[in-house]
Amino acid sequence: MPNSPRIGRRRLIEGAGAASLAASLAMPAIAQNKPIRLGWIAAVSGMFAADSLAMDAGFRMKVADLNEQGGLLGRKLEIIARDSASDPSKAVSFTKELVYNENIDILCGPATSGEGLPTLGIVAGAKKLQLLGGTVEELIDPVKYPLAFRYINTNSQWIKVAVKFMVEELKKTKVAIINDNTGYGVLSRETATKYLAGYNLKPVYTATADPSKPDVTDEVLKAKAAGADVITTWTAATGFTARLINACGEQNWNVPITGQPVILQKQVADLLTKRSYWDKVYGIGYAHQTVDAQGRLSADVQAFLDKHKDAIGPHLAAGLHAPLRGNAAVTIYAAGVTKAGDTDPFKVKAALESIPIINAPYGPFSYTPTDHNGFRDDAIKLFNANAQLPNGGYPPVKIS
């Protein structure tokens, strides 16, 4: 009996040691089974919501597809989403919340340039991977922000195609630029002016307006008085775009209008006084939207549409590119995690920089240590707005 307390104490210590060892062995397994947390910031309300709602749908559909297949590295994906409502201050606040309080593995978004720019330093400081959906060049800098990648083309790629089309295909030389007063709109005007200079041209008229301005007839009349033979407009606001097209139509000014992908959206068409106002409107699009002579899209795009045919229909009003862009963000991250065999941001970064081509339905991406933009020029096309087909595709258009 006198020895029993000692024996009991020793057994207690041994038992505690065994329990501690068991716990330490179990921890990695528990960690490996934890969901991979995807932070997702998109402006699903506010003036830019039409595009973001479709992106959000594509993002969630791709996550659901991966989870059906067992997730990544045997771990399910969990979305922690926030609606920035097109407000950069909200995007900043949500970014801090997601990277520090929610401890996400990656931040996808914000989905617009104006919201994305002020979040870069926050995400970089937290040493988190970030996939950005904005197009302005300033979003990506592999030296300042080594963990930031883009899941869309750059804005200059869009503008380069639009300027080339106006000058080389439409043979227009008197260009009017009408943009909104967001950071995106102003930077786009500067980029368009730069590309026109490559043809020894200067815009004959420029105007910057609030995207909520109810009437842009004044801007249109001034562009006409300046002798413009084509307008290029740079805004992500469907209402602003439609008001500009309507203003031209109502002045009986049958001038061609070019612009970014929003100009092709059904939301724009629904706001037009006459559908015929869309006849000479041309918007930036993608190779994945081009159909063959039988009206068929590429196999991977068609497979995604078929898989989600019961839910994706309403989102095609924003253009096929919008849900596919949300899909691309998840596809790119999945490719990096799969190759890295880990969710560590620096390992995923190295993996993304070493994959020759990541083929997403949205288009091909190829990153390097010095280029985190990724999207290939030859995947960008330009289309006539009124040629759109019900499945979101367009007949082939020759752009030299």
N, C-alpha and C positions, 0 to 999 in steps of 0.2 A: 504493500500500500504506500509506504513512504516514497517509493519511486514513481508512483503513478502520475503525480502532477508533472514530473519531468518528462515522462513518456508522452503524456498528453500534449505538453507544450511543443515537444519535438515534432509530433505528428501534425500539430496545428501549423507549425512553421513549414513543414514539408508540404502540407496540403495547400498552404497559401502560395508556396513557390510553384507548385504544379498548376494551381489556378492561374497564377500570373503568367506562366509559360504558355498555358493554353490560350489565355487572352491575347498574348503577344503574337502567337501563331495565327489566331483568328483574325486579327486586325487587318492584315493585308487583304485577306479574302473578302472581308466586309467592305473595305475601301474599293476593291475591284468591282463589287456588285452595286456600288452606289450609282445612281443615274448620272449621266453626263449632262451638266446644266448649261443650256444655251440661253443666254440673255438675248432678247429680241426687242429692238426699239423701232417702231414704225408709226408714221402719222396716219392712223386709221380714222381720225376725225380731223376737221379743218379743211382749208382750201385745197390741199394736195392729197386728200384722202382717196380719191378714185384710184390712183395708181397704187397707193400703199395697201389698200384693202385687198387688191388682187395679188400683190406681192406676199402679203400676210397669208393668204390662202395657199399659195404655192409653197411657201415655207413650211406651213403646218402639214400639207399633204406629203411633202418629202420626208419630214420627220416621222409621220405615221407609217410611211412605206418602210423606212429603216427599222422602226420598232417592230413591225410585222415580221421582219427578217431576223429579229433578235438583237437589234441595236448595233452598236459599235463596240468591238472588243468584248462582246458578251454583256455590255451594259446598255440599258435603255436610255433614250434621250428624253430630257425634260425641258420644256420651254418655259422660261420666265419672261413674260412679255409686258411691255409698257407702251402706252399710246402717248406719243409726244405732242399730238394735236398740231403739228407743224410749228411748234414753238421751241426755238433753240434753248431757251432757259429751262424748259421742262426736260428736253433731251439731256442737258447737263446734269440736272438733278437726278434723273433716272439712271444715268450712267454711274454716278457716284453710288447710288443705292445698289445697283446690280453688281458692280465690281467689288465693293467693300462689304456691304451688308448681306447680299445674297451669295457672294463668293462663287460667281458663275465661272465656268471653264472657258467660255469664249463670249465676246459680245458681237452679235450680228446687228449691224446698223450703227447709228441711225441710217435711214434709207434715203435721206436727201442731203445734199451738200451743205446747205446752210446750217443744218442741225449737226452734221457730222464734224465740221471743222472745230468747234469749241470742245468736243469730247476727246480729241486725240491725246492731249497731254494727260488727261485723267486716266485713260486706259493704259497709256504707256507707263505712267507712274506706278500703276498697280501691277505691271508686268503681266498683262492679260493679252491674249490674242484678240484681234479685232478684224472683222470683215465688214467693209463699208460699202453702202449702196449708192453713194453720191458720185457724180461724174467729174467734178472740177479737179484739175491737176493737183492743187495744193493739198488735197487730202492724203496723198501718198508720197512719202519720203522715207526710203529704207534706212537712211542714216539717222534721222531724227525720231522716226517711229518704226523701228525694225520689226514689230509684231503686227503691223497694220497692212492688210491686203485689200484689194478691191474686187467685188464680185459683179462688176458691170464694166462696160467700156468707159473710156475717158470722154469728157465733153468735147475735147478738141477733135477726137475721132468723128463724132457726130457732125461737128461744124465743118470739118474738112470735107466730108462727103457732101454736105449741103451746098457749100460754096462751089465746089467742083461741078455739081449738078447745075446750079444757076448759071455759071459762066460757060461751061463747056457743052452742056446738053441743051439748056434753054436759050443759050446765046444772049444772056442779059448782062448788062454792064452798069446799070444805074440802080444800085441796091439801096433799099431803105431797111434799117434795122430798128425793130420795135421790141423792146424787152421789158420785163417787169423790174421793180426796184429792189428785189432780193439780191443777196450777194451772188447767187447763181446767175440771175439775169444780167447783172452788171459785168461779171467776169465773162459771160458768153458774148456780150457785145464786143468786148475788147478782143476776144479770140477771133470772132468773125472779121473784125476790122484787120487783124493781123493776116489772116488768110487771104482776104481781098487784096491786101498790099502785095502778096505774092503774084498777083495778076496785074500789078500796077494800077489797081483800082482803089478808090476811096468811096465810102458810103455817101450817097447824095443827101441822106437825111437819117438822123438817129433820134429816138425818143425813148425815155425811161418813164414808166408809169406804175402806179400802185396796182397790184393784180386785182384788187377789189374795186377799182374804179368802174362805175356803172356804164360809162359811155366813152369809147375811144375814137369817136368820129373825128374829133379835132386832130388827133395824131394821123389818122388816115388822110384827111384833107391836106395836111401839111406835107405828107409824103408824096401825095399826088402832085401838089404844086411844085415840089422840088424836082419833078420829072422822073420819079422812080418808075422802073419797068418791072420790078420784082420786090417783094417784101420777104424778109426772113425774120421770124419771131422766136424769141427764146424765153420760155416760161414753162413751168410745170403745172400751171393753173388752168384747168379746163374752161372755167367761166371766162377768164380773160382771153383765152385763145378764141373761143366762140364769138365773143363780142367783137374782136378784131375782124374775123372773117365776115360776120354780119355787117359790120360797118362798111367794108369794101363792097359787099353785095348791094347794100342799100344805096350806095352812091353810084351804082352801075359801073363800078370800076373793076373790070374783069382782069385783074392783075394776078399773076401767079404768087402763091404764098408758100414758103417752105418753113419747116420748124422741126423741133425735137419730137420724139414719139407720141407725146400727149396729143399732138394735132391729129393723129389717126384714131383717137378713141371714140367709141360710140357716145360717150357723155358729151363730146363736142358736137357730134352730129345731131344729137337730141336737142341741143340748144340753138341750132341754126334755124333761121326764119324759113329758108328754102334749102333742101338737100342739094340743089344744083350749085349752091355757093361752094360746095366741096369739090367741084369739078377740077379746078386748077390749084388744088391744095396738095402739097407733097410733104410727106413726113419721113423721118428716119425710121428704119426698121432693121430687120435682121434676116440672115439667110434662113434661119429656122422658120420664118413666116412664109417663105417662098414655096409655092406648090408646083408640082409638075403639070404636064399637059392634061393629066387625068384628075387634077385637083387634089393630089395627095401630098401631105406633109412628109417630112423625113420620119423614118421608122421610130426613133427614140421619142420624138415629140408626139407622134400619134399614139405610142404606147402609154405615155403619161396622160394624154387626154382620155384615152379609153379607160384607163384604170380609175380615173376620177370623173367620169362622165356625168355622174349624178350630182356632183357638187361644183364642178369647175365652170359650167355654162355661164352663169351670171358674171363671172369674173373676166370672161373674154371680152366684155364690153370695154375694158381698159386696154385691150390689145393683148395678143398672145404673149408678147414679151414680158408683161408684168408678172403673171404667176410663174413664168419660167425663171424670172430673175430671183424670186424668193426661193424657188427650187435650187438655183445655182449656189446660193449662199450655203445651203446645207450640203449639197453635193461636193463642193470644194472642201469644206471642213472635213467631211467624211473621208475624202481621198487622203487628206493629210494625216488624219488620225490613224487610218488603216495602214498607211505606209510606215508611219512612225511607231506603230504598235503601242502608243501611249498618248495621253492627253496633255502632257507637259507642253506648254506653249512654245518653248524654244525647240523642242524636238519636232513638233508639228510644223513650225516655221521652216526648219531645215528640210523636212519632207516635202512641203509644198514647193520649195525652191529647186527640188531635184526631180520632180515628176515631169517628164517631157511634155505631155499634154493631158489636161483634165477635161474629158469630154462631158459637158453638161448639155441637156436639151437646149438650154439658152444659147450655147455656143462653146467654142474651145478656149481654154485658158492655159497659159504657160508662164510660170513665174520663174525668176532667177534671183540670186542674192542682191542684184542691183536694180531689179524691175519687179515691183509688186503690183503693177497694173494688170497685166496678164491677158486681157482680151485681144483677139487677133483682128486686124483691120479688115481682112477679107470676109469676115462674118457680118459686116455692116452693109446694109442696102438702103435704097430710097424708093418709096412707093407713092403712087397716087391714092389719095384718101378714099375716093369714091369707087375704087376697084376692090375694096375689101370683100372677102367672102365670108359666109356664115361661120366657118370653122376657125376664123381668125387669120387665115392665110391670104396671100395675094398672088395673082398671076406674075410670072417672071417679068421683070422690068430691066431693060438693058441700060446699065450705067457704065460708061467707059472709065 
